[in-house]
Amino acid sequence: MNVVRTTGLTKQYGPLAALAGVSVELAENKIHGLLGRNGAGKTTLMKILTGQGFETSGTVEVFGQHPYENADVLSRVCFIKESQLYPEKFRVKHALRAAELLYPNWDGAYAAALLADFAVPVDQQLRKLSRGQLSAVGVIIGLASRAPLTLFDEPYLGLDAVARQLFYDRLLADYAEHPRTIVLSTHLIDEVSDLIEHVVLLDGGQVLIDADAETLRGEAVVVTGPADAVEHFAAGHEELHRERIGGSLRVTLTGARDRFEPGLDFEPLSLQQLVVRTTQHHGRPVAAGKEA
């Protein structure tokens, strides 16, 4: 069963197409990685899926219905983002109480355990928390909500490496015990590569990759050796990147898995490097700016 289905989804902001014909399906009870650089359209897509925006054209279904102003859908969705805003005088306990009222599957005991794990004081005003503690509040709510569809839009960037690993450990353990559909949008791809089961890569509002993570692992290889031999081997394969050093050539290829040739060196490509090379190959100029 698919929890999310979009077909030809577009979102225009004046002349800017934040999404341009996005068609994806997110299966039930999987951890999905929504990847892409700043401005790729990730946040725009998640806002539409969570009823915080609406599409210009195309179709979107969440639990088989359109999410916008749909209480039945939204009661099953939790969206946690880095820039989460709370009322000025809210304390941590008030944010948790609001979450308890909002999410039918809320687990208060689990939330309390997570507060202890992340050392977040429950009576502290949210505006007086450190960035790391505020990020921890977001991930605690996301985990303890046990929402059938939970989306994390980089809320853990404020956590240090130890706290991020704690988040990944708690996420994986709780997901194993309470399966649900989870979407992780992150730039820390190497850190989550072992967690995610399905990858959607966006760039320029378009889908570049939509595949099971296991299929992608080992899909691309880096081949290094004498230039003529590498050129001969690379013929017939899609090339994502090349570097020439003197008489040697180093190319990144897809579709060359399980193929080897004497005299050439082969290195598997990590998921992060596959995302980087695929995005570069797409040819969109790199520009500074915020996510659309």
N, C-alpha and C positions, 0 to 999 in steps of 0.2 A: 504494500500500500504506500502511495506517495502522500506525504503530508503537505508538500508544496508543489505546485505546478504552475509555471508561467509559459506563455506562448507569445512570441513576438513582442515582448514587453518593451515599451519605449517610454522615456521620460524626457521632456524638453523643458529647458529653462531658457526661454527666448531662443536664440540661435544655437545654444549649447545642447547637445544630446547627451545627457548623463547616462541614459540607457538606450541602446540601439538594437532592438530586436532580440532581446534576451529570452531564450527558451531553455528552462532548466526544470528538473524534477528532483526533489529531495525525499528520499525514502524514509519511511518510519523507522524509528529506533536505530539510527545511525549517527555517528559523529561526522559532520560535514565540515570541511575547511573551505571557507570563502576567502580567496586569496586575490591579491592584486595590489599595485602600488597606489599611492595617494591619487585621487581623482579617477580611479578605475570605475567607480559606480557602486561599490560595495555597500556603503551606507545608504545610498539612495534606494537600492534594492531592498535592504532590510527595513527601511522606513515604510516602503509600500507593503511589504509582507506583514508588518505589524500595525497597519492601519494609521500610521502617522503621515502618510502621504498617499497620493493616488497617481495612477499611470496616465500618460497622455494617450496611449493606444496599446493594443494587445490585451491579453487576458492574464489574470492572476487568480489562483485558487489556493486557499489555505484551509485544510480539512474540508475540501470540496466546496468552499464558499468564498465569496469575495470578503476580504478582511475589513474594509473601510467601514467604520461605525457599526461593526457587527459584534455585538456583545458576546454571542455564543462562541465565536472564533477567538476573540481577544481574551476571554477568560482562560483560554488554554495556551496563551502565548506570553512569554516573558522576554523582554528585550532590555539587555543591560549594556550601556555604552560608557565610554570613558568620561564623557562630559555630562554625566548624570546630574541633574539639578534637583535640589530638595528645598522646601520652605526654609527661610532663613533661621528660624529658631528651633528647627527640628533637631532632636537628639537621635542617637543611634537607635534607641529603643522605639522612637516614634516611626522611623523608617521601617523597622521590622514589623511593627504593629500594622502599618499601612499595607505592607506586603502580605501579612496574614489575612487581612480583609480582602485583598485583591486576588490571591491565588488559592483556589480550592484545595490543592494538594500540598499546601504549606506544611512544613515539618518544623515546629518550633524547637523541639529538642535538638534536632540536627543543626539548626541555626545557632543555638546556644553553644553547641560543641565547636562549631566553626569560629564563633567569636573568640573562644578560648584559644583555638589553634592559631588564629591570626593576631591574638593579643589586642583586640579592639574593645575599648571601654564602652559599655552599653549606655552609660549615662552622659557620655561626652556629647557636646553639640557638634553636629556634622561639620559646621564651618570652621571648627577649631581642630579638626583632625589633620594629621599629616596627609600628604598625597597618597602615600602607601596605605594608610589606614582607610582613607576614603575609597580607594580602589578595592580594598578588602571587603568593605561593606557591600559594594556592588556584586562581587563574586559570591559573597555569602547569600545575598538575596537570590541571585541567579540559581545557585545550587539548591538552596532550601525551598525554592518555589516548586521544584519538581514539576514544572510546567511541561506538558506534552511536547511543546515546541519552545526551546530556550535558545536565544541568540545572544552571543557575547561579541560586542563590537569593540575590541581592544580595551576592555575595562581594566585589564590587569597590567597595563603599561607602567602604572605607578608602583607596582610591586617590585621588590628587589628579586634577585635570582632565586634565593632560598624560598621566598614567599610564592613566587610563580611556580616553582616545583611543587610546593605544597598544594597549590590550586590544582595543578595537573593531576597529582596523586589523588586528591579528594574527588575530583571530577570523574576520573576513571573508576575509582572504587564505587562511587555512588551510582554511576551509570550502569555498572555491572549488576548492581542490586536492584536498581529502579530504571530500566531502560526507557529512554525517551529520545526524541529527535533534538540534536544539539548542533548549532551552527557556531563555529569559531571563526571570526574574522580577525586576522592577525598578520603582522609582518615578521613575527618570530617563528618562521616556518620550521627551522631545524628543531626548535623546542617542542613543537606539536606534531611533528611528522609521524611519530609512532602512535599518536592518539587517533588521528583522523582516518576515516575509512573511505571517504569520498571527497574528491577535490573539484571545486569550481573555481577557475581562474578567469577573472575579468580584466580587460584592459580597454580603455577608451569606450566603456559601456558595452563591450562585446564579449562574448564567451570564447575564450581561447582553449580552455581545457574543461571537460566535463567527463570525469572518469573515476573509477574506483582507484583508491590509492595503491592497492596491491598491484593493479595493472601497470600503474605509472612507475612503480619502483623497478628500476632496471630497464625501463623503456628507452632511455637515452644513455649513450656511452661517450666517453672522450677517447679518441683514438690519436695516438702520437707515434711519429716515426718519420722515416725519409719521405720527403714531400711527394715524390712520384708514387711510392707505394701507398701512401695515405690517400692520394687523389684517386688511385685505381680502386681502393677499397670503398671509398665514399660514394663512388658512382652508383646511382640508383637509390640512395638514401636521402632523406630530408636533412639538410644541414642547418643547424641552429647558430653555430658560431665557429670561427676559425682564427688561429693565431699562427703566424709564421716566424720562426726563429732560425735565422741562417738557412741551412738546408733542410731543417725539420719543419714539419707541419703538425699542428694540433687542432683537431676538429671535433665538434660536438654533433653527434648524429642521433636521430631517432630511427627506430625500425631495424637497428643492427644488433639487437639483443641475441645472445647465443651464437653470434658469428665471430670467429677469430681467424687471425692470419699470422703465421710466423713472421717475426721481425718487427711487429707492431705492438705497442703497449696499449692496453685497454683498461679504463677506469670507469666504474659505475658513477652515475651522476646522482647527487642527492636531490631530494624533492625541491629544496630551496634553489639549487642551481638550475634545475629543470624549469622552475617558475621564472627565474631571472632570464635564462637564455630564450625561453619561449616568448617572454614579454619583449625582450630586445629584438628578437626576430620579427615580431609583429610590426616593428618599425615606427612606433609612436615616439615622437621626441620627448625626452625627459624635461619636465618643467616643474618648478617649485609651485606649491599651492596646496590648498586644503582639499580634502575629499569632497566630491560633488554630493 
